[in-house]
Amino acid sequence: MMMIAILGCTVGAILGLRFNAFVLIPAVLSVLFVAAVAGIAQGGNLSAIVLGMGVGAVAVQAGYLVAAAMLFAYRQLRERRGRGNSPEIDLNSHSRALIP
């Protein structure tokens, strides 16, 4: 059960840093399927399987929420410090100056 929670939070955090919230639908469905198959393979009773599925689904969503909130806070802090927009470098203009 603890392994499902740890893996779920880790997967959710990785997804929260990279994707928008719509990625949670296939992620949660995948976790539900994997938890159900693992519970059946271990020969667990129905209540243990359902509990594992619930813990996995909640862990993915919690990991996503925490990572997305941290990313949002980081971006806000970065903008307040004036580092939000980095200057664009046009490589073509620099290379023309080097060509005789």
DSSP file (Angstrom, degrees, kcal/mol; ACC not computed):
  #  RESIDUE AA STRUCTURE BP1 BP2  ACC     N-H-->O    O-->H-N    N-H-->O    O-->H-N    TCO  KAPPA ALPHA  PHI   PSI    X-CA   Y-CA   Z-CA
    1    1 A M     >        0   0    0      0, 0.0     4,-1.8     0, 0.0     5,-0.1   0.000 360.0 360.0 360.0 -42.3    0.0    0.0    0.0
    2    2 A M  H  >  +     0   0    0      1,-0.2     4,-2.5     2,-0.2     5,-0.2   0.875 360.0  54.5 -67.1 -36.5    2.8    2.4    0.9
    3    3 A M  H  > S+     0   0    0      1,-0.2     4,-2.6     2,-0.2     5,-0.3   0.894 106.6  51.4 -64.5 -39.3    4.6    1.6   -2.4
    4    4 A I  H  > S+     0   0    0      1,-0.2     4,-2.4     2,-0.2    -1,-0.2   0.907 111.2  48.2 -62.9 -41.5    1.5    2.5   -4.4
    5    5 A A  H  X S+     0   0    0     -4,-1.8     4,-2.4     2,-0.2    -2,-0.2   0.914 113.2  46.6 -66.6 -43.1    1.3    5.8   -2.5
    6    6 A I  H  X S+     0   0    0     -4,-2.5     4,-2.2     2,-0.2    -2,-0.2   0.940 115.8  44.4 -65.9 -47.3    4.9    6.7   -3.1
    7    7 A L  H  X S+     0   0    0     -4,-2.6     4,-2.7     1,-0.2     5,-0.2   0.895 113.0  52.6 -64.2 -39.3    4.9    5.7   -6.7
    8    8 A G  H  X S+     0   0    0     -4,-2.4     4,-2.5    -5,-0.3    -2,-0.2   0.915 110.4  46.7 -62.7 -43.9    1.6    7.6   -7.2
    9    9 A C  H  X S+     0   0    0     -4,-2.4     4,-2.4     2,-0.2    -1,-0.2   0.898 113.1  49.9 -65.1 -40.0    2.9   10.8   -5.7
   10   10 A T  H  X S+     0   0    0     -4,-2.2     4,-2.2     2,-0.2    -2,-0.2   0.937 113.0  45.2 -64.8 -46.9    6.1   10.5   -7.7
   11   11 A V  H  X S+     0   0    0     -4,-2.7     4,-2.4     1,-0.2    -2,-0.2   0.918 113.6  50.5 -62.9 -43.3    4.3   10.0  -11.0
   12   12 A G  H  X S+     0   0    0     -4,-2.5     4,-2.3    -5,-0.2    -1,-0.2   0.886 109.8  50.4 -62.3 -39.2    1.8   12.8  -10.2
   13   13 A A  H  X S+     0   0    0     -4,-2.4     4,-1.4     2,-0.2    -1,-0.2   0.905 110.4  49.3 -67.0 -41.0    4.6   15.2   -9.4
   14   14 A I  H  X S+     0   0    0     -4,-2.2     4,-0.8     1,-0.2     3,-0.3   0.927 113.9  45.8 -63.3 -43.7    6.4   14.4  -12.7
   15   15 A L  H >X S+     0   0    0     -4,-2.4     4,-2.9     1,-0.2     3,-0.6   0.869 108.7  57.1 -66.9 -35.6    3.2   14.9  -14.6
   16   16 A G  H 3< S+     0   0    0     -4,-2.3    -1,-0.2     1,-0.2    -2,-0.2   0.784 105.1  51.3 -66.9 -27.4    2.4   18.2  -12.6
   17   17 A L  H 3< S+     0   0    0     -4,-1.4    -1,-0.2    -3,-0.3    -2,-0.2   0.700 124.6  24.0 -80.5 -19.2    5.7   19.7  -13.7
   18   18 A R  H << S+     0   0    0     -4,-0.8     2,-0.2    -3,-0.6    -2,-0.2   0.772 114.3  44.7-117.2 -35.9    5.2   19.0  -17.4
   19   19 A F  S  < S-     0   0    0     -4,-2.9     2,-0.1    -5,-0.2    -1,-0.1  -0.618  72.3-108.1-117.4 169.0    1.6   18.7  -18.4
   20   20 A N    >   -     0   0    0     -2,-0.2     3,-1.6     1,-0.1     4,-0.2  -0.272  49.6 -86.7 -86.8-178.3   -1.8   20.3  -17.8
   21   21 A A  G >  S+     0   0    0      1,-0.3     3,-1.7     2,-0.2     4,-0.3   0.683 115.8  74.9 -68.6 -19.4   -4.6   18.8  -15.7
   22   22 A F  G >  S+     0   0    0      1,-0.3     3,-0.8     2,-0.2    -1,-0.3   0.693  82.5  69.9 -68.6 -15.7   -6.1   16.7  -18.5
   23   23 A V  G <> S+     0   0    0     -3,-1.6     4,-1.6     1,-0.2    -1,-0.3   0.667  83.1  74.0 -73.3 -14.7   -3.3   14.3  -18.2
   24   24 A L  H <> S+     0   0    0     -3,-1.7     4,-3.0    -4,-0.2     5,-0.3   0.818  84.9  64.8 -67.9 -29.3   -4.7   13.2  -14.9
   25   25 A I  H <> S+     0   0    0     -3,-0.8     4,-2.1    -4,-0.3     5,-0.2   0.975 109.6  34.0 -62.0 -57.2   -7.6   11.3  -16.6
   26   26 A P  H  > S+     0   0    0      0, 0.0     4,-2.1     0, 0.0    -1,-0.2   0.843 118.5  55.6 -67.6 -28.6   -5.4    8.6  -18.3
   27   27 A A  H  X S+     0   0    0     -4,-1.6     4,-2.3     2,-0.2    -2,-0.2   0.938 110.3  43.4 -66.7 -45.5   -2.9    8.6  -15.4
   28   28 A V  H  X S+     0   0    0     -4,-3.0     4,-2.7     2,-0.2    -1,-0.2   0.905 113.5  51.7 -67.5 -40.4   -5.6    7.9  -12.8
   29   29 A L  H  X S+     0   0    0     -4,-2.1     4,-2.1    -5,-0.3    -1,-0.2   0.894 110.4  49.5 -62.1 -38.6   -7.2    5.2  -15.1
   30   30 A S  H  X S+     0   0    0     -4,-2.1     4,-2.8     2,-0.2    -2,-0.2   0.911 111.0  48.9 -65.7 -41.9   -3.8    3.6  -15.5
   31   31 A V  H  X S+     0   0    0     -4,-2.3     4,-2.8     1,-0.2     5,-0.3   0.909 110.0  51.6 -64.7 -41.4   -3.2    3.6  -11.8
   32   32 A L  H  X S+     0   0    0     -4,-2.7     4,-2.0     2,-0.2    -1,-0.2   0.919 112.7  45.9 -60.9 -42.8   -6.6    2.1  -11.1
   33   33 A F  H  X S+     0   0    0     -4,-2.1     4,-2.6     2,-0.2     5,-0.2   0.940 114.4  46.6 -65.4 -48.0   -5.9   -0.7  -13.7
   34   34 A V  H  X S+     0   0    0     -4,-2.8     4,-2.6     1,-0.2     5,-0.2   0.904 113.2  49.2 -63.8 -41.5   -2.4   -1.4  -12.4
   35   35 A A  H  X S+     0   0    0     -4,-2.8     4,-2.3    -5,-0.2    -1,-0.2   0.887 111.9  49.2 -65.8 -38.2   -3.6   -1.5   -8.7
   36   36 A A  H  X S+     0   0    0     -4,-2.0     4,-2.3    -5,-0.3    -2,-0.2   0.932 113.1  46.1 -66.1 -45.0   -6.4   -3.8   -9.6
   37   37 A V  H  X S+     0   0    0     -4,-2.6     4,-2.6     1,-0.2    -2,-0.2   0.913 113.7  49.2 -64.5 -42.2   -4.2   -6.2  -11.5
   38   38 A A  H  X S+     0   0    0     -4,-2.6     4,-1.8    -5,-0.2    -1,-0.2   0.901 111.5  49.6 -64.7 -40.3   -1.6   -6.1   -8.7
   39   39 A G  H  <>S+     0   0    0     -4,-2.3     5,-2.5     2,-0.2     4,-0.5   0.898 113.0  46.0 -65.3 -40.4   -4.2   -6.8   -6.1
   40   40 A I  H ><5S+     0   0    0     -4,-2.3     3,-0.8     1,-0.2    -2,-0.2   0.902 111.1  52.8 -68.2 -40.6   -5.7   -9.7   -8.0
   41   41 A A  H 3<5S+     0   0    0     -4,-2.6    -2,-0.2     1,-0.3    -1,-0.2   0.835 109.5  49.0 -65.3 -32.0   -2.2  -11.1   -8.7
   42   42 A Q  T 3<5S-     0   0    0     -4,-1.8    -1,-0.3    -5,-0.2    -2,-0.2   0.557 114.4-119.0 -82.7  -8.0   -1.4  -11.0   -4.9
   43   43 A G  T < 5 +     0   0    0     -3,-0.8    -3,-0.2    -4,-0.5    -2,-0.1   0.807  53.8 164.9  76.8  29.8   -4.7  -12.7   -4.1
   44   44 A G      < -     0   0    0     -5,-2.5    -1,-0.2    -6,-0.2     2,-0.1  -0.348  38.5-106.2 -76.4 159.5   -6.1   -9.9   -2.0
   45   45 A N     >  -     0   0    0      1,-0.1     4,-2.0    -2,-0.1     3,-0.3  -0.310  37.7 -97.6 -79.5 172.0   -9.7   -9.6   -1.1
   46   46 A L  H  > S+     0   0    0      1,-0.2     4,-2.5     2,-0.2     5,-0.2   0.861 120.7  53.0 -62.0 -39.8  -12.0   -7.1   -2.7
   47   47 A S  H  > S+     0   0    0      1,-0.2     4,-2.2     2,-0.2    -1,-0.2   0.884 109.6  48.8 -67.2 -36.8  -11.7   -4.4    0.1
   48   48 A A  H  > S+     0   0    0     -3,-0.3     4,-2.2     2,-0.2    -1,-0.2   0.884 112.0  49.4 -68.4 -37.9   -7.9   -4.4   -0.1
   49   49 A I  H  X S+     0   0    0     -4,-2.0     4,-2.2     2,-0.2    -2,-0.2   0.931 112.8  46.2 -66.1 -45.9   -8.0   -4.1   -3.9
   50   50 A V  H  X S+     0   0    0     -4,-2.5     4,-2.4     2,-0.2    -2,-0.2   0.890 112.3  51.5 -64.9 -39.4  -10.4   -1.2   -3.8
   51   51 A L  H  X S+     0   0    0     -4,-2.2     4,-2.6    -5,-0.2    -1,-0.2   0.914 110.2  49.0 -63.6 -42.7   -8.4    0.5   -1.0
   52   52 A G  H  X S+     0   0    0     -4,-2.2     4,-2.2     2,-0.2    -2,-0.2   0.882 110.9  50.3 -63.1 -39.4   -5.2    0.2   -3.1
   53   53 A M  H  X S+     0   0    0     -4,-2.2     4,-2.3     2,-0.2    -2,-0.2   0.915 112.3  47.3 -64.6 -42.8   -7.0    1.6   -6.1
   54   54 A G  H  X S+     0   0    0     -4,-2.4     4,-2.4     2,-0.2     5,-0.2   0.911 111.6  49.5 -65.8 -42.8   -8.2    4.5   -4.1
   55   55 A V  H  X S+     0   0    0     -4,-2.6     4,-2.3     1,-0.2    -1,-0.2   0.911 112.4  48.8 -63.1 -42.2   -4.9    5.2   -2.5
   56   56 A G  H  X S+     0   0    0     -4,-2.2     4,-2.1     2,-0.2    -2,-0.2   0.916 112.0  47.6 -64.2 -43.9   -3.2    5.2   -5.9
   57   57 A A  H  X S+     0   0    0     -4,-2.3     4,-1.8     1,-0.2    -2,-0.2   0.913 114.8  45.5 -65.4 -42.7   -5.7    7.5   -7.5
   58   58 A V  H  X S+     0   0    0     -4,-2.4     4,-2.6     1,-0.2    -1,-0.2   0.885 110.8  54.3 -67.9 -37.6   -5.5   10.0   -4.6
   59   59 A A  H  X S+     0   0    0     -4,-2.3     4,-2.6    -5,-0.2     5,-0.2   0.899 107.3  49.8 -64.6 -41.0   -1.7    9.8   -4.5
   60   60 A V  H  X S+     0   0    0     -4,-2.1     4,-2.2     1,-0.2    -1,-0.2   0.933 114.1  45.3 -62.6 -45.0   -1.4   10.7   -8.2
   61   61 A Q  H  X S+     0   0    0     -4,-1.8     4,-2.3     2,-0.2    -2,-0.2   0.885 113.4  49.3 -68.0 -38.4   -3.7   13.6   -7.9
   62   62 A A  H  X S+     0   0    0     -4,-2.6     4,-2.5     2,-0.2     5,-0.2   0.913 111.5  49.0 -67.3 -42.0   -2.0   14.9   -4.7
   63   63 A G  H  X S+     0   0    0     -4,-2.6     4,-2.2     1,-0.2     5,-0.2   0.903 112.1  49.2 -62.6 -41.0    1.4   14.6   -6.3
   64   64 A Y  H  X S+     0   0    0     -4,-2.2     4,-2.6    -5,-0.2     5,-0.2   0.928 111.7  49.0 -62.4 -45.5    0.2   16.5   -9.3
   65   65 A L  H  X S+     0   0    0     -4,-2.3     4,-2.2     2,-0.2    -2,-0.2   0.912 112.4  46.8 -63.3 -44.4   -1.4   19.2   -7.2
   66   66 A V  H  X S+     0   0    0     -4,-2.5     4,-2.3     2,-0.2    -1,-0.2   0.929 114.9  45.9 -65.7 -44.9    1.7   19.8   -5.0
   67   67 A A  H  X S+     0   0    0     -4,-2.2     4,-2.4    -5,-0.2    -2,-0.2   0.904 113.3  49.1 -66.7 -40.7    4.1   19.9   -8.0
   68   68 A A  H  X S+     0   0    0     -4,-2.6     4,-2.2    -5,-0.2    -1,-0.2   0.888 111.9  49.3 -65.9 -38.2    1.9   22.2  -10.0
   69   69 A A  H  X S+     0   0    0     -4,-2.2     4,-2.4    -5,-0.2    -2,-0.2   0.897 111.7  48.6 -67.3 -39.7    1.5   24.6   -7.0
   70   70 A M  H  X S+     0   0    0     -4,-2.3     4,-2.4     2,-0.2    -2,-0.2   0.899 111.5  49.6 -66.3 -39.8    5.3   24.6   -6.5
   71   71 A L  H  X S+     0   0    0     -4,-2.4     4,-2.3     2,-0.2    -2,-0.2   0.903 111.3  49.5 -65.2 -40.6    5.9   25.3  -10.2
   72   72 A F  H  X S+     0   0    0     -4,-2.2     4,-2.3     2,-0.2    -2,-0.2   0.926 111.8  47.9 -62.9 -45.3    3.4   28.2  -10.0
   73   73 A A  H  X S+     0   0    0     -4,-2.4     4,-2.4     1,-0.2    -2,-0.2   0.890 111.0  51.8 -63.7 -39.3    5.0   29.6   -6.9
   74   74 A Y  H  X S+     0   0    0     -4,-2.4     4,-2.3     1,-0.2    -1,-0.2   0.918 110.6  47.5 -63.0 -43.9    8.5   29.4   -8.5
   75   75 A R  H  X S+     0   0    0     -4,-2.3     4,-2.1     2,-0.2    -2,-0.2   0.888 111.8  50.3 -66.6 -38.2    7.3   31.2  -11.7
   76   76 A Q  H  X S+     0   0    0     -4,-2.3     4,-2.1     2,-0.2    -2,-0.2   0.924 112.1  47.2 -64.6 -44.0    5.7   33.9   -9.6
   77   77 A L  H  X S+     0   0    0     -4,-2.4     4,-1.4     1,-0.2    -2,-0.2   0.892 111.2  51.9 -63.9 -39.8    8.8   34.4   -7.5
   78   78 A R  H  <>S+     0   0    0     -4,-2.3     5,-2.2     1,-0.2     6,-0.4   0.886 109.8  49.0 -65.0 -39.6   10.9   34.5  -10.7
   79   79 A E  H ><5S+     0   0    0     -4,-2.1     3,-1.2     4,-0.2     5,-0.3   0.880 107.6  54.6 -68.2 -37.2    8.7   37.1  -12.3
   80   80 A R  H 3<5S+     0   0    0     -4,-2.1    -1,-0.2     1,-0.3    -2,-0.2   0.823 105.8  52.9 -65.6 -30.4    8.8   39.3   -9.1
   81   81 A R  T 3<5S-     0   0    0     -4,-1.4    -1,-0.3    -5,-0.2    -2,-0.2   0.502 119.4-111.3 -84.3  -2.7   12.6   39.3   -9.2
   82   82 A G  T < 5S+     0   0    0     -3,-1.2    -3,-0.2    -4,-0.3     3,-0.2   0.667  90.1 109.0  85.8  17.6   12.6   40.4  -12.8
   83   83 A R      < +     0   0    0     -5,-2.2    -4,-0.2     1,-0.1     3,-0.1   0.171  42.4 103.7-108.2  17.9   13.9   37.3  -14.4
   84   84 A G  S    S+     0   0    0     -6,-0.4     2,-0.6    -5,-0.3    -1,-0.1   0.880  79.5  43.6 -69.2 -38.9   10.7   36.2  -16.1
   85   85 A N  S    S-     0   0    0     -3,-0.2    -1,-0.2    -6,-0.1     3,-0.0  -0.922  71.9-160.9-113.9 113.3   11.6   37.3  -19.6
   86   86 A S        -     0   0    0     -2,-0.6     2,-0.1    -3,-0.1    -3,-0.0  -0.697  33.6-100.7 -87.7 144.4   15.0   36.4  -20.9
   87   87 A P        -     0   0    0      0, 0.0     2,-0.3     0, 0.0    -1,-0.1  -0.386  35.4-121.8 -67.0 139.2   16.2   38.3  -23.9
   88   88 A E        -     0   0    0     -2,-0.1     2,-0.6    -3,-0.0    -3,-0.0  -0.604  20.2-146.1 -80.0 138.5   15.9   36.5  -27.2
   89   89 A I        -     0   0    0     -2,-0.3     2,-0.9     4,-0.0     3,-0.1  -0.929   2.1-148.8-109.1 124.6   19.2   36.0  -29.1
   90   90 A D     >  -     0   0    0     -2,-0.6     4,-1.2     1,-0.2     3,-0.4  -0.814  10.2-170.2 -92.8 105.1   19.0   36.1  -32.8
   91   91 A L  H  > S+     0   0    0     -2,-0.9     4,-2.0     1,-0.2    -1,-0.2   0.794  80.6  61.9 -68.5 -27.6   21.7   33.8  -34.0
   92   92 A N  H  > S+     0   0    0      1,-0.2     4,-1.6     2,-0.2    -1,-0.2   0.886 101.1  51.5 -67.2 -37.6   21.4   34.8  -37.6
   93   93 A S  H  > S+     0   0    0     -3,-0.4     4,-1.0     1,-0.2    -1,-0.2   0.867 111.7  47.4 -68.9 -34.7   22.3   38.5  -36.9
   94   94 A H  H  X S+     0   0    0     -4,-1.2     4,-0.9     1,-0.2    -1,-0.2   0.880 110.2  51.4 -72.9 -37.7   25.5   37.4  -35.0
   95   95 A S  H  X S+     0   0    0     -4,-2.0     4,-1.1     1,-0.2     3,-0.3   0.828 104.4  57.7 -71.8 -28.8   26.6   35.0  -37.6
   96   96 A R  H  < S+     0   0    0     -4,-1.6    -1,-0.2     1,-0.2    -2,-0.2   0.846 102.5  55.0 -67.0 -32.3   26.3   37.6  -40.4
   97   97 A A  H  < S+     0   0    0     -4,-1.0    -1,-0.2     1,-0.2    -2,-0.2   0.785 107.2  50.6 -71.7 -25.2   28.7   39.9  -38.5
   98   98 A L  H  < S+     0   0    0     -4,-0.9    -1,-0.2    -3,-0.3    -2,-0.2   0.729  91.6  86.5 -84.0 -22.3   31.3   37.1  -38.5
   99   99 A I     <        0   0    0     -4,-1.1    -4,-0.0    -3,-0.2     0, 0.0  -0.684 360.0 360.0 -82.6 123.2   31.1   36.3  -42.2
  100  100 A P              0   0    0      0, 0.0    -1,-0.1     0, 0.0    -4,-0.1   0.505 360.0 360.0 -72.8 360.0   33.4   38.6  -44.2
